[in-house]
Amino acid sequence: MLHVGLTGGIGAGKSAVSRCFREHGAHIIDADRLARELLAPGSDLLEEVAAAFGGDLLDEDGRLRRGLLAERVFADPDARRRLDALLHPRINALERERAAAIGARLPAAVVIYAAPLLLESGAADGVDRVLVVDLPETLQRQRAIARGDRGPEQVRAIMEAQWPREERLAHADDVIDNSGPWPATAEQIEALMERYRALAGEGAVP
């Protein structure tokens, strides 16, 4: 099995890249999906988050008001660090468990852990390679705002909470340039997937 961590700043196009890798046969484990699973209504982790950041974070059905939590923690660096300390160890532990299960079943699998905070959370220590989806920060900001789910101030706060582009690239084993048209990105993904398949089949960590 080859275990790859995929990351990039907000607006970099990680979701589209992950989908394309899946189409080429990779097994994708998504950090946001794991977080939703761990924060399901009634979960111990959700109760801890509500106790730490306010019971008003839960709606009448006991579900997390994710937008409200994001507003609260991205406006307060100390709160964000406390939330990260609650979430990341459990998300990363669950990911390692899922990846190991795939590897036990399919020894030549390519498993990609898509995580916006792969580097910041320390999860990169648990993967064989780090893949960064990259584009200039100006374009990154434009694309993140254009999605329409976050305003400029929240995008700015999220970018400030993430590692700078140069630091991400310094930790990358592989880079996908997503600054151009999608067909150019897709070609890079296809070529990289061929390499990952070869490495996974060899059973060797490069």
Secondary structure, DSSP 8 states (H G I E B T S, - for coil): -EEEEEE--TTS-HHHHHHHHHHTT-EEEEHHHHHHHHT-TT-HHHHHHHHHH-GGGB-TTS-B-HHHHHHHHHT-HHHHHHHHHHHHHHHHHHHHHHHHHHHHH-TT-EEEEE-TTTTTTTGGGGSSEEEEEE--HHHHHHHHHHTSSS-HHHHHHHHHHS--HHHHHHT-SEEEE-SS-HHHHHHHHHHHHHHHHHHHHHT---
